[in-house]
Amino acid sequence: MPPRIHPSAEVSPQASVAEGTSIWHWAQIRERARIGRNCNIGKDVYIDADVVVGDGCKIQNFATLYQGLTVGNRVFIGPHACFTNDMYPRAVSPDWQVVPTKVEDGASIGANSTILCGLTIGRNAMVAAGAVVTKDVPPHALVAGVPAKLVGWVCECGRPLDLRMRCAYDGKAFPELRPRRPASRRRRRA
């Protein structure tokens, strides 16, 4: 099934949009952007030059994805989410360089969140709505706040994990996420 592109959307002829993808009203897809299969690109989304979006992604209205961003498969990006690409932004910067950012497979980026450049959002991680992410987010982590801090862990389905790193909804367990206890020291007898 060829991509479905709304007549008001502006898609560069040098962009690549795979089969099954829908691009809605007034979205703009810049040159050399690559969008995978079966994605849903919402109204007024901006995808900058050279951005890569994997398969099965949902990018909601007004999200802005700037050059240097690579998005994995099955990623959710909420409305008005913003990804940056400049560590030292100025209106005129002759030595400006794009700082790459990566969102790994299955991650969710909440509405109105801001992701600073140069970071990695780990596999199946979740960024809460309105968060400002200033550090890497580990796989399955739930981060929230300004600046975003680790507040919990989530399953592949997005629901919270208990203290045993188990999901009450689907029963999946992630023992590799359990914090490691420091080795106990034995006291010497005198």
N, C-alpha and C positions, 0 to 999 in steps of 0.2 A: 504494500500500500504506500503510495508516494506521500511525502509530507503534505500536511494541510497548512497553508499559509494565508492568513487573512489579508484581503486586499490593502488594508491600511498599514500593514507591517512593512518595514523596510529591511530587506534581507540582501546583503551584498552578494553580487554574483560570484565573488571569490570565497564566500562562506560555504561550508558543507553542512547540509541538514539531511540526516538519515531518514529512512522510511519509517512511517508510522508516527512521526513527530507532528505535533500541532503547535503553531505559532499564532498567537491571538492579536487583537487590536493594538495597533501603534507600537508594537515591539520593534526594537532595532537590533539587528544582528550584523556585526561589523565584518570586515574582510578577514579572511583566514580563520574565523571562528569555526569550530567543529562541534556539531551537536549530534549526539548519538540517536539510536533508535527509540521509538515509543516514548519520547519526552513530551511534556506539556509545558509550554512557555507562555506565561500569562500576559495579560494586558500591560502595556507600557514597560515591559522588561527591557533592560539594556544589557547586551552582551558585547563586550568590547573586542577589538581585534585580537586574534590569536588565543582567545579563551577556548578551553576544551571542556566539553560537558559530556559525560558518559551516557550510557543507555538507561532508560527507565526513570529519568529524573523529572521532578515536578518543581518548577520555578514559578512562584506566585507573583501576582501583580506588583509592579514598581520595583522589583529587585534590581540591583545594579551589580554587575559582574565585570570587573575591570581587568585589563590586560595583565597577564602573569598568573591568572587563576586556572587551576586544573581541578575539575569536579569529577569524582568517581561515578560509579553506577548506583542507581536507586537512591540518589540523594534528594532530600526535600529542602528547598530554600523558601522560607516564608516571605510574606509580603513586606516590602520596604527594606529587606535585608540589604546590607551594603558591604562589599568587599573592597578594601583599599589596595593600593599598589605602590605607595611612595612613603618612605620613612621620614623624609624631610620636605613636606609639600610647600612649594612656593608657586606663585603665578608664573614666574619665569625662572627656569632652572636649567642652564645649558648643560650641566653634567648629570641630568636626571637619568636614573636607571630603574627599570621595572624590578620590583622585589617579588619573587614568586610566592604563591600561596597554594596549598593543596587541601582539598576536602576528600577524605577517603570514602570508599563504598559504604552505603547505608546510613551515612550521617544525616542529621536533621539540624537545620539552622533556623531558629525561631524568628518570628515577625519582628521587625524593627531592630534587629541585632546588627552590630558592626563588628567586622572581623578585620583586625589590623593585618598588614601584609607580613610575609615572611614566616607564616605559621603553618602548622599542619593540624587539621581537625581529624582526629582518628576515626577508624572504622566503627560504625554504629554509634558514634558519640551523639550527644544532644546538647545544643546550645539553646538556652531558654530565651523566650521573647524579651527583647530590650537589652540583652547582655552586650557588653563591650569586651570582646575577646582580645587579650594582650599577650597571651602565652599559648603554647601548644596545648591541645586538648587530647588526652589519652583515649585509646579505644574504649567504647562503652561508658565514658564519663558523661555525667550531667553537670554542666556548668551554668551558673546564673550570676547576675549582678554586674556592677560597674565598679571596678573591673571584675570580669567574670572569675569566679572561684569554683572549685570542685565542691558540689553539694550532694552528690550521690552517684549511683551507677545504674545503667539501663540495659535492658535486654535488647536483642535484635528487633523485637516487636515494639520497642520504645517504652515499655512499662518499667517501673522501678524494680531493682533487684533488692532482695532482703540482705541481712547481714551475712548470710551464708552464700551470697552471690547467686541466688536462685530466683527465678521469676515465678510468682504465684499464678500468673495468667496461663503460661504455656508449659511450665515445669522445667524449662531449660536452665542449666546451671553453668556458671563460668568460674570454676575454682581458681583459674589463673589470675583472676582479679583480686583475690583475697590478699589483704596486706600480710606481708611476711613478718613474723615475730623475730625480734633479735635473739640471737643465741644466748642462752642464760649462762652466766658465769658461775662456776662452782667456787665456793669459798675454800681457801686453804685452812686447814686446821693447824693451829700453832703447837 
